[in-house]
Amino acid sequence: MAIEEAFIMQRARQLYWQGYPPAEIARLMGINQNTIYSWKKRDEWDTTPPIQRVTTSIDARLIQLTSKDTKTGGDFKEIDLLTRQLKKLDNGTPVTQPKKKIRKKQNFFSEAQISALRANIIDSLHWHQKTWYENHHHRNRAILKSRQVGATWYFAREALLRALTGDVKYKHQLNQIFLSASRRQAYQFRSFIRAAAAEVDVELKGGDMIRLFNGAELHFLGTSAATAQSYTGNLYFDEFFWVGQFANLKKVAGAMATLKGLTRTYFSTPSAESHEAYPFWSGEAFNKGRSHGKRVEFDTSWKTLNSGLMCPDKIWRQIVTLQDAVDNGWDLTDIDEIREENSPEEYDNLYACTFIKNGETAFDYNMLLSCGADGYDEWPDWKPYAMRPMADRPVWIGYDPNGSSGKGDSGAISVNAAPLIPGGKFRTIETIRVRGMEFEAQAAMIISMLTRYNVQHIGIDGSGIGEAVYQLVKKRFPAAVCYQFSPASKRMLVLKMLQLIRAGRWEYDRGEYDLITAFCAVRKVVTPGGVITYDTDRARGVSHGDLAWATMLATVNEPLGQEGGNTMTVMEY
């Protein structure tokens, strides 16, 4: 067996042992599904005892370390540690005498495990999460919340408890449906649910759907799943302010929970007032078409909704800011650090639950949303977990530095698949935001992309530390371009991006919320000389807009008027 094939098989086996189904492994790694099944049957992956799975991984690592010609002190320490661990795992049972197999139900929870799980979850809740738990019985909940307050983590655990309850009249009331902007985001729910089950020694298996021993189904869907209306269960709609065509999607998603006893939970960080979900949140949608005498006033201010309130449209609403969480005992986030890392506008939007006002950004928010795609379903050539996610497909990279935060430099990297035909689409397939790294480390991160992708263009903003990063990158990639910005050049970047968006020639994975936030941060400004240009807040330590500028530094390699393919055109600014 070739070394490369052995490595691929080992990686596939590890993913299978982590709970990924063969179909998903085949898709993520870009290999034939039948090959996975063949390896699985031949090497008896299912019957391998847990201890042997661990020892196999340790053996592979030991071989890797001992085969190194030059070993560091850390290598010797790791070899010693792994060797001692193998001795602990060895219980003296001869390999020729396999242990008796004990068959048990898949995804099974005993009564004791359910009780322990419930205790674990309830004891771990913070103030705002306790409020959500106490109000989980409402048919409709709409929650506006800050980032980083454990919403996805909590609702995953709440749903698991509801799936395991025995106090339901109909079996479909045990089903839980998670709907996110992309399947990648939906899998976050799956990850949290598996982690919660592991706390009581239960290993959950399943891909897009996990079926528990009691018949309960847990579905993990992206918004591109047109068949979502065929499912029935309690609905959890994640980040609904960050999906396109919300009005239509709400009709489809809402149909999943129309039966008596089912609930709908909508929760999200706010985006812009122009979003289709804003009338739903503000009550305008409820009053639409009603006569003046039958209209109901909605107060959706923080003061009114901070503790949660049942509103006239029978939707329980709540607003939870980061400050609210911290004031009530949330100690997992350093709020002062968050304020330093974000501009006041970005903090207000993402952490203080303030909507972006209409007409303040250079890019139309709804047009940005229309460019979103579910990469897992709509990009068949994208294998995010493969060694070469885009194989030999040409990519263009943009890098935007953001000065120093006092804890090292910061910046953003955007990787974009270039169109193969004239007028084809760009796709932003990977974004990286780095903080606390000196410019040498950031340059090394860009250079590492050369082994993962077929890079044909690297555009670097030469301001601040960008010039130093450029000098290092140019040694490995001589075709890298250093752009020195001016009001005219910034305007050209934005105009090129606007052209791509209007023409439907740009896509990104819907789970890239930070990317859209960055584009919303780009604003039209007038210089003291009266020149119209575009800019973002570049205050010390603020990463506002960096991912947007990095993306534009990649796509501008195709100049205005040249809707070409993958021919690199170097433009000096």
N, C-alpha and C positions, 0 to 999 in steps of 0.2 A: 504493500500500500504506500502510495506517495505520501511524503511528509505533509503536503498541503491538504490532501484528503483526510489524513488522520487528524489534523488540527480542526478541520471543518466538522468532522464527525464528533470529536470531543466537545466542541462548542455546542453542537446540536443536542448532544446528550445532556449537557449541563442545563440548557434551556428547558428540555423536557422534564428533567428532575425538578426544575423550578416551577413547574405547573403549566408551561405553554403546550398547547395541543400541536400535533404534527403539522396540521395545515398552516397554522400561524408561523411555526418555525420555518417551514418551507418558504413562506412569503417573505419573512424578515431576512432570511439568509440568501434568498435567490436561488434555491436549489429545488429539484423535483420532489414533490410530496411522496411519491412512491419510494424514493430513496430513503427518506426518513423512516417510513414504515418498515422497509427492509432492514435497516440498521436496528430499529427498535426490536423487531422479532428475533433477528440473528443474535444480538448481544443481550437479549432478555433484560431490557431496561426496566420493565415493570416489576420484575421479580428480584431485582437487586436490593438487598437490605439497606436501610438507611446508613448504618455504620460503614458498609462497604462503599457506599456512594461518597462518604466523607473521605475514607482512606484512599479511594481512587484519585480524588482531587489532590490530596496531600502527596501521593506518590508522583503524580504528574509534575507538581511544583518542585519536589525534591530532585527529580531527574533534570528539570530545567536549571536549577541552581547549581547542582554538582557538575554539570557539563560545561559551565562557564570557565573559560581559560583563566580569567582574572577575577578573583572574588574580593568583594569589599568586606569590611567588618560587619556591616549589616547583613550581608549574604550568609556569613558564618553563624550569626545569631539566629537567623531565620531557619537555617538548616538544623541547628541544635533544637530549636523550639519545635519544629515539625517532627523531628525524629522522636523526641520525648512524647509528643502527642500521639504518634503512632503506637508507641508502647502502651500508653494508657488505653487506647481504643482496642488493643489486642487482648481479648478475654480468653485466649487459649483454645477456642473452639476450632477444631480442624476444618479446613475448607472442604474436605471430602465428606463432611457430615453436615449438610445444610440443615438449618433450623426448620422446624415444622411450620408451614405456612398457616396463618390464621386469617381467614377471609372475614372482612367486615364491610358494612355498607359504606359506599363512597359518600364523602361529605356528611358524615354522621356526627351529630352532637348528642351526648347523653344528657339526661336531666341535670345531673351535677355540673356538667360543662356549661349548659345554658345558664344555670344559676350563677356560676362563677363568672361567665362572660357578662351577664347583666350587672353584677357587682363591680367588675372591673371598669365597665363603661360609665356607670353612674358615678362611681367614686372619682373618676378622672375628669369630670366635666367642670368647666369654669362658668362664671356668672351668665354669660350670654348663651352658652350651650345648654345650661340648665333651663333657661327660658324657652329655648327652642324645643327641648324635650317635653316640657310641661304643656306645650301648645301643639304637639305633633298630631293631635286628634282633629284639628281643624281641617275642613275639606280643602281650603285654599290658604296657602301662606305665601307672602311675597316679602322677601328680606333683602334690604340694601345693606351691604356690609363692607367693611374694610378688607383689604388684603391682609394675609398673614394673621388671621384670627382663628384658624382651624375650622373653617366652615366645611370644606370638602371632607376632611378627616372626621368631623362630627357626623355629618349626614350619612356617610358610609356606615358608621357604627350604629346609628339610629335605625337605618334600613335593615341591617343584619338582625338586630333585635326583633324588629317587626316581622321579619321573615321566619323567625323561630318561635313566635308566640303561638300558643294553642287556643287563644281566645278570639277566634274568628268564626263567622257563620258560613262563609264561602271560601273555597280553596284559593280562588284568584286574589283574595285579600292578602295572601302571603307573598304574592309576587311584587318585586321591586324593580323599577325601571330607572336607569340613570341616563340622562340625555345631556350631552356636552357639545360644545362647538365642533370638536373633532373626536375621533375614537381614541387618539392618544391621550386626550384629557379625560375621557370616560374611563380609561384604564387606571387612572389615579384612584377612582373609587374602588376598583377591583383590588388594587394593591393594598389600600387601607383595610378593606374587608378581610383579605387573606391574613394581614398582620394581626387583626383583632382575633381571628379564629386561632391563629398560632399561639396566642397568649394562653389558650386553654387546650393546647396540644391537638388541634384539629387542622389537618392539611386540606385546604380547599382546592379542587381541581376543576378546570373548565376554561374556556376561552371567552368569546363574546357573551356566552351565557353559562352561568353556574347553577346547576340544579341540586338543591339540598335533599337530604334524605326524606324530608316530609313533603316533597313535591314542590316546594317553593322555588321559583325561578328568579334569578338575578340577571337582568339584561343590561349590557353596557353598549350604548349606541352613540354615534356621532349624528349631527344634524343632517347629514347627507343620506341617512337611512330613510328612504321613502316608504319603506314597509313598516315604519314605526307604528302606524295606526293599527297594525295587526296584533300588537301586544296589548295585554291587559294587566294592570297592576298599579301600585302607588308610584307616582311620578316624581322624580327629582330632576329639575331643570337647572343645570349649572351654568352660571355666567350668561344669563339670557340677554343681558344688555350688550353682549359682544357677538351676537349672531346676526346674520342678514335675514331679511324677509321674516321678521318675527311674527307678524300678524298671521301669515299663512301657516308658519310652523307651529304656532300656538294652537291653531285649530286641529292640526294633525296630532300634536302631542297631547292636547287636552282630551282627545277622544280615547286615549289609553286609560283614562281614569274617570270615565263617565258613569260606570256602574256604582250602585249604592255601596257606601262603606270605603271607597277608595279616596285617596287624597292627592293633591297636587302641591308641590313645594317649588317655588321659584326663588332663587337666590343669586345675587350677583354684585360685583363692584359696579358703580355707576359709570356710564360712558358719556354720551352727549345728549342734550335735550332733543336733538334732531332724530334720535334713534326711534324706530317704530315701537319699541317697548315703553317709551316714556308716557304716552297717553294711557297705557294699561296701568302704570305705576301711579300716575297723578290723578286718576279717576276720570279723565277726559273721555276715555273710551266708554265708560259706564254711562256718562251723561249724553253721549252722542245720540242724536235723534229724539231726545226727550224734550217735551215742551218746557217753557220757562218755569212754569209752576211745579214741575216734577223733577227739575234738576236738583242735585244734591251737592252741597259744597264739601270738598275734600281738603283736609289739612294734612299735608304730607311733610310738614316741617320736622326737623330733628327733635324739637322740644315735645311735639305731640306723640311721635312714634318711637321715641327712644326706649320706652319700656314695653312696647308692643301694644297694638290696639286693633280691635275688630272694626273695620271700616264699613260704611254704608253698603258697599257692593259685596259684603260677606267674605271679604278677603282680610285675613289677619296680616297686618303689616308691622315691620319693625326696621329701625335704622340703628346699626351698630358701628360706630367709628372705632379707630384704633385707640383713641384717647379714652373712650368708654370702656373698652376691654381692660386697658391698663389701670384705670381708676378703680376697677372692680376686681383687681387681683391677677390679671393676666401678666405674667412675668417672663414669657417666652420671647418677647420682642423688646428691643431697646428703642424706645420711641425717639429719643434724642438722636440716635444714629440714623434712624429713618429720615428724620427731618434734615439732617446734614447731607444725606445722599440724594435728596430729591429737591427740586425747585419748589417754591411755595405753591405754584399752580398744580404741579404734579402731586404733591402731598395732599392738597385739598381734594383732588379728584380721586386718587386711589386709596387714601387712608382716612379722609374726613368726609367721604360720601357726598361730594359736591359735583354736580353735573357740569360738563363743559358747555358753555354758552354757544348758541348758534352764531355763525359768522366770524369766529375768532381764529380759525385755523386756515392754512393754505390749502389743505386737502379736505374734500367733502367726506364726512364720516361714513355716510351710507354708501358712497362709491367705494371707499376702502373696504367696507364689509363685503360688498359684492364681488371683490377679488379673492375672497377666502375660499379655500378648498379643503376637503378632508384628504390629506395626503395618503392615508392608509388605503382609502378606497379609490381615489381618483388618479393617483400617480403610480401606475404599475411598475415603472422602472426605478422607483425609489425604494431602496432596501436599507432603512435607517440603522439596522444592527449589523449589516455586513461590513467587511473590512474596507470595501469600496462601495459606499452607498449609492453612487450613480454610475458604477462601472467606469467606462471610458467616456461617458458623456461630458462635453466641455462645460466647465464652470468658471464664473467670474467672481472674484472676491473683492469686497470693499472693507476698508478699515478706517474708523473715525476715532481719534484720540480725544480724551476729555480731561486732560490736565491731571493735576494731583489732588487727591482727596485728603492728604495728610497721612494716609496709611498705605502709600504706594500709589502708582499711577492707575488710571482707569481708561477704558476704551470699549469699542464694540466692533465685532466682526460679523459680516453678512456674506453667506455663501449662496450664489445664485446660479441655477442651471440656465445656460445661454440657449437661445433658440437655434434650432438646427436648420430652419428654412427661413427665407425672407418673410418678415411679418409674424413669425412664430412667437410663442409666449416665453417670458422669463418666469422662473419659479424660485422663490426664496426658500431654500430647503434646509438651511441651518443658520441660526443666529447665536452668537456668543457675546455675553456682556461680562467684561472682566473688571474687577476692582481689587485694589491692594496688590498689584503686580507691577514691578519695575519694567521699564521699556524693553529690556533684554528678554524677559520672560514673555512679554506680549509678542515680540518679534518671533520668538521660538514657537509660539502657538500658531502664528500665521504660517511659518515654514512647515510645521507638522501637517498642515492641510495638503501639502504637495504629495504626500504619500497616500492620502485618502481619496483625493480627487484628481481629475485631469484638469489642472488649473491652466487657463490660457490668459488670464488677466488679473492683476492685483492693483487696485486703486487705493492710494493712501493719502489721507489729508495731512499735509506737511506742517500744519500749525502745531505749536507746543512740542510734545514729545514725538509727534508724527515724523519729523525729519530724522530723528535717531532711529526710529523703527524702520523707516524706509531704507536707510543706509545698510542696516543689518539684513533686511529681506532681499535687497537688491543683489547681495553677494550670492544668494542661492537661486534667485529668480530675477535675472537681469532685466526682464521685460516689465518689471513693476514700475508703476507710474506714480510720481509724487505731485499732487495737486496743491498749488498755492492759491487759496481762495481770495476772491474779490467779490464785491456786490454783484457784478455781472456774471461771474462764474457760478455763484450760488443760485442766481435766478435761472441760469441755464440748467442746472441740476434739477431744480423743481419743475421747470417747464418740460423737461424730458420725462420725468416721472409722471407728471400729469398727462402727458401724451400717451404713455403706456397704459395708465389706468383707464382713461376714456376709451381707448381702443380695445380694452379687455385683454391686454397683452401681458398682464402681470398677475401672478398667483402666489399665495402664501398659505401655509397650514393654519387652519382656523384656531388652533391652540396657541398661536404666537400672539398673545394679548399684548405683550410688551412692545412688539413691533408696531401695532396699530396705535398704541399710546404715544410712541415716538413720532409717528407721522402727524398725529393730532397736535403735537407740540411745535411743529413748524408753522411759523406765523409770518404774514406779510408785514414788512416794516419799511419805513421811509428814512433814508440816511439824512444827516444834516444838510447835505448838498442837494436834497430833493430826489435822489435816485431810489427807485422802488427795488427792493431785494427781499430775501427771506432769511430768517434766522431763528435760533432758539436761545434760551437762557444758557449761557456758558459759564455761570458762576462756579467758583471753586467747589469741587466735589459733586457737582450736579451732572447727572448723565442724561439730562433732558434731550431727547431727539437723536441720541447718538446712533441707535440702530437704523433710524430712517436715513441719516446722512451716509452711513456705511452702505446701505442698500443702493442709494443713489450713486455713490462712487463706483459701484459695480456696473449698474445698468447704463451709466453715461458713456461707457465704452462703445456703445452703439449710438453715434451722434444723431441729433435731429435730422430728419430727412433721409436717413439710411436705415430703413427697416430691414437690415440684413441679418445674416445668420451668424455663424461662429467666427467670422474673420475679425481678428483683433485690430482695432484702430486706436492708436495712441493719441490722446489729446492732451496738449499742454495748456495749462491755464496761467 
